């Protein structure tokens, strides 16, 4: 995965150690096979503030990391590995089970031959701030996840779906990842997949009741969005701007407008897409390019929402532009 973002092809443990340390965190190889066929491939890129990496090893490896500063998700894609954080119980990573690792602890990974995995690194402060904004208060204790991720759950499947979209987009010059709104959307889905689906020590509160908010914060949030539709708004940032919790703002939008903040923003951006397509020259513009510029990363859902709002497809709007009349002499 992420093949067009190759960081290193290492033929020895030292160069592999250096590459992994630069992209993720300091590591060492506790033992290196006597075989001279040691080989590691590493691809990596950043989406917003999340580092997405893919690494593969020809031979079995034993990796020991320094104490992590950030949150890490390790998802095996081929082979198996024993994973252990600090002195905790080991978990066995497979194509059905991934590992979730916390800041402040070293990690050991002992793999089989021909092992590969996806690795996600999410900054500690960014993830905890996102949770604080969802809860509407500062955290009383650091965010602590359960260490084992069941890849069959809805949240894990959503996370993997976003990773596949990132993989596909990473090879396209000028594609989704080149547009800040689209990249921000992908980052947010990754983070919310973890916070809402993977058990942690604030899960019960996150699922609890939401205090009601009045109509004024909803009106102010709507005005803020309308004033700058090109900004990569998140519901977290909007809630902070109007001084309510994320869940409070979401509840206020549902009660006042019958929608959510992000659905409201989507409809505003659909209007901008419609206006651009109606005025665009088909030979020099594409539906995909205009949609990505306004943050639409899933073209099938975008097309369905567009048709529901405007009773025609995006391509029909683009083709309906009347040709320019030649200027008279």
N, C-alpha and C positions, 0 to 999 in steps of 0.2 A: 504494500500500500504506500501511497504518497511517493511513487516511484520517481516522479520528476523533481523531487526535493531530496536528492541523495546528499547526505552529509558525509558519509565515509564508507569505504569498503576496506576493512582492516584485515591484514594477514597475520597479525601478531597481537598478543594480549595488551602490550603497552599502548599501541595506537588505538585499540578498541577502548581501553580504559580512558584515554584522554578524550576521545570523541563523546563517550557517554557522559563523562564528567562535565563537559562543556555544554551539552544540551540539557541534561537533567540535574544531576547532583554527583558529587564525588563518589567514585566506585573503585573497587579493587577486585581482581580475580583471585580467589583464595587458592585455587589450583588450576593449572593449565594442562590439558592433555599432552602427553609426550609426543603425540602425533604432530607432524608438521602441517597438517591440513586445517589448522585453526583458521576460522574465517567468520567474520561478522559483517553484516550489512546494516546500515542505519540510515533511515530516512526520517526527516522531521520538518515541521513547519509550525507556525503559530497562527491561531485563529482568535482574534481579540487578545485576551490575556492567557488563553489556554494553549499549552504546548502539546501537539499531537505527534507521536513518533511511532515508527515501526522498526523493530530490530529482529534479525534472524541470525542464528548460530548454526554452523555445520556440526560441531561437536558438543557434547555435554559440557556445561559450564557451571561454576559455582561463583556467583556474584555476591559481594558484600558491599552495601552502600554506607555512606556516612549518615548521620542523623538527618532526616529530611527536614527541610524548611517549609515545604508545601504539601498539599494533598496529592497522592499519586494513585492512579488506577492502572493495574496491569491485567491485560486481557489476552490469554494465550490464543493463538490462531492455528498453531501446529505443534504437536507434541505435548508433553506434560512437564510440570515443574512443581517442586515443593517450595512454598513461599512462607516466610516467617518474619514477623515484625518484632524487633526487640527480643524479649524472653517469652513472648506469647506462644500460643498453640500454633502448630503449622497448619496451613491449608494447602490443598492440592489443586493447582490451576490446570484447567482443561478447557476444551471448547464449550463447556457448560458452566464453568465456575471461574470467576475472576477474583483478583485481590484488590482490596481498598486499604491504603496505607496512610497513616496520620503523620503530621509534623512531629518532630522531636524524637523519632525512633529510627534506628537503622533497620535495614531489611536484608534478609538473605534469600537468594533464589538459587535452587539447585535444579538444573534442567536435564532432560533427556537429550540424546542426539537429535539433530535437526529440529531445533526448537525455535519458534518465533512468537512474538507477542506485539500487541498494540499497547502503547503507554500514553496515558494522559496525565499531564501535570497542571494542577490548578492552584494559583497563588493562595496561600492561607488567608491573607487579609481580605482578598477579593471574595472568596467563598463565604467567609464568616460575615462580612458586611452584607452580602446578599441575603443571608439568613436573618441578620438583624433587621433589615428593612422589611422582610416578609413578616416577621414577628411584631415589628413596631416598637422594639426596645433593644437595649444593649444586652448582649449575652451574659448570663450570670456565670457560665462556665464554658470553656472552649468546646467547639464542635467536635464530636467524636462519633465516627461511623462504626457500624459493624464491619468486621474485616472481610467477610465473604460475600461476594455478589453472585446471586443466582441469575445467570444470563437468560433464563427463560421468562423472567418477569417482564411486565409491560414497560417499567421504567428502564430496565437494562436494554430492552429491544429498541426503545426510543433513542437511547444513547447510541447504540450501534447503528441505527438508521442514519443519525446525524453524521457519524464518523464515515459512513459509506458515501454520503453526499459530499463531505469534505474531500474524501479521496478522489471522487470523480471530478470535482471542481478544481482540485489542485493541479491538474494537468492542462487546464484551459487558460491560456493567456487572455486577460480581460474578462474572465468568467466571474462566478459568484464571489469568490474570495477577494476580487479586486474592488468590490463595492462595500463600503463600511457598513451600510444598513444590513446587508445580507450576512456579512461576517458576524456582526453583533447578534443577529437573530440565531445563528448557529451556535455561538458561544452560550447564549442564554438557555437554549434548549438543553445543551449538555449539562449545564449547572443545575437547572431545575429538575432534570431527570434524576440527578443524584439526591437533591434535597428532598424531593417529594416521594421518591421510590425506595431509596436505600435507607434502612433503619439507622437512626442516630439518636443521641441523647436529648434532642429537642423535637423528635417526631410527634410525640403526643400533643405538645403545645401547638405545633404547626398545623395539626389537624383539628384543633379545638375551635371553639366559638369565636366569632369576630365581633368586636364592638361596632355599633352602627356609627356612620358618619352622615352629616347633613349634605344638602345639595351644593353648598358653596364650594367645597373642595373638588367636587366633580366638575362644576362649571369652570373653575380655575385650571384644572388639568386639561380640559378640552380646549380652552383658550391657548394654553401653553403649546399644545400639540399643533394647533392650527397656525400658530405664529412661526413655527419652524419645523415643517414636515420633513426636511432633509436631515435633521438631527437623528442620530441613532438612539431614539428614546427606548428606555426599558420601563416596565411598570414600577420597578424599584426606584428609578430616578424620578419618575413623576410623583410617586407617593412622597418621597423626600421633599420635593419642591412645594407640595401643598400641605406638608406637615401632618400626614396621616400614615398609618401602616399600609403595606401593600394589600393585605387582605381587606382592610377597611375600605380602601379605594375601589377594589374590585367589587365589593358588596355594594358600595354607593353607586357605581355605574350600573350594576344589575338592577337595583331598585329604581334609579332615576331614569335610565335610558334603555333598559332592557338588553344591555350588551356588556362587554368587558372593555377595559381601557385599550387593550391591544387590538380587539376587533374594531373598535371605534377608529383607532389609528389606521388600521388596514383599510377601512372604507374611505378615509380621507386620502390615503395614498392611491387607492384605486381610481379616485377621481382625477388625480394628477396623471396617472398612467393613461387614462382615457383621453385627457386633454392633449397629452403629448402624441399619442398614436393618431388622434384625429387630425393633428397638424403636421404629422411627419411625412417625409418622402419615403415610400416603400423601398426604393432602391438603395437608400443610405441608412435606413433604420431597421431594427429587428424587434419583434415582440420580446424575445428573450433579453436583449440588452436593456430595453426600457424597464421591463419588470425587475431585473436584477438591480438596476440603479435605485429603485424604490423599495428594495428589501425583500422581494418575493423570491424565495429560494426553492419552492416546490411548484414547478410549472403546472402540474395537473390541478392542484388545489387553487392556484392563482387563476387558471382559466375558468374553473367552475365558479369561483366567487365573482369573477368579472362578468360572466354571462348572467349570473343571477342578478347582478346590479344593473347591467346595461342592456340585457336582452339581445346580445350579440357576442360573438367571440372576439378576442383581441385582434386576431388577424383580419377579421371583417372590418373592424374599425380602421385598421391601418390601410387596407385596400380601398376604403371608401373615400379617401382624400381626393378631391377633384384635381386634375392636372392644372398646373400653372398656365395661364394664358401668356403667350409671348407678348413682350412689351412692344407697343407701337413705336415706329420711328418718329 
